[in-house]
Amino acid sequence: MKIGYLLNTYPVTSSTFIRREIRALEGQGVTVMRYAVRRWADALVDPLDREEQSKTRYLLTGQVPRLLTRAMAEAVTNPIGLARAIGTWGRLVRNAGGGVVRHAAYLLEAVSLRRQAKADRIEHIHAHFSTNAAAVALLCYRLGGPSYSFTAHGPDEFIDWGRSSLALKVAEARFVAAISHYCRVQLTLAAGMEHWDKIHIVRCGLDLSEFPPSKAGFDASAPFVCVGRLCPQKAQVLIVEATARVVLSHPKVKVRLIGDGESRANVEAAIARHGLEGNIELMGWQANDVVRAELGRARALLLPSFAEGLPVVIMEALALGRPAISTYIAGIPELVDESCGWIIPAGSVDHIARALTDCLETPSQALADKGATGRARVQSAHDIDTNARTLATCFAAAKQVSGQPRGGSTR
């Protein structure tokens, strides 16, 4: 079976889980063509990401003349499909309350995708995230292109699902993959209970052979490690505030922040304000092997986010046998509890500081036990090959459903 994977921007530093999913599918005999709207503007630090970039076909980056040429050809060779897609395009614009230019770009990209998918003999298109990429996949389908599905992650996807036409995207999809029970419920609230059976839980996964249990101990020098874009949602500024309290009783506490982003200046200012330059290190983006090594030496992963779906880095830390400190939001409580770490309210400096102190004062064997429990949980629910088989089964079932695009939902 030949599948097209469609992303808005791919690869990016934070999309390692998609790369793993694609390669696991390929390992099971599924041929996957990579498509993306645009190329990531920043430099890719991981060699595997650079390899993925060379395999990806871009619809927009460097392709504007072709977009226009293909649109004119589509009007001549596929007027019925184009008229059908324009009707759906109008609903997307109305639901969004505007954005004609942005949605016009989606339509042009969909035309290009349909023609490229036909040339590549793609049987089905799968998008990651229910936003731009799913809109392009929907319009491509309405043009007469392959059927489509998508994986929804959250949390931003569920903020205003009316404006994003989430119900319409679910209704027209062959199936929808939700990364957690929480995510499945949100999709159902958006689209209606009549679509419950087409929404399947397909969790993000790891190749556990890449994450053997760490042999590093939990000595006093083991740092807390936070991995993620430096942004308000990840709450790194609150990590600094909490560390300023913890350092009063544990002056040698160490925290390493891996990642970069718009909050960097605020984080640096908070570190300087509290004089924590010797306690908190900003490492910037790092290659996957460096991240894995840092997590393997950590006392615990620290991720006190305000908004998440179900972060893959939690799975990585637990797979390595390290506890996790995170917040009880979205799908995180489906993986993290007190048996494998600390789960705390989002936005509370007091709770972050208390969890850091508790972890520092927990004996090494107890931390190792938490890590072992976490690894077993990841083995059970987040094995990449098991989850890829589930996804491949969904693709095979989607292929069996025949029929041309319908009139579509008015929602």
Beta strands, then each sheet from edge to edge (+ up, - down):
strand 1: 2-9
strand 2: 31-38
strand 3: 56-58
strand 4: 124-128
strand 5: 147-152
strand 6: 176-178
strand 7: 199-201
strand 8: 224-227
strand 9: 255-258
strand 10: 280-284
strand 11: 300-303
strand 12: 324-327
strand 13: 341-344
sheet 1: 3+ 2+ 1+ 4+ 5+ 6+ 7+
sheet 2: 10+ 9+ 8+ 11+ 12+ 13+
end
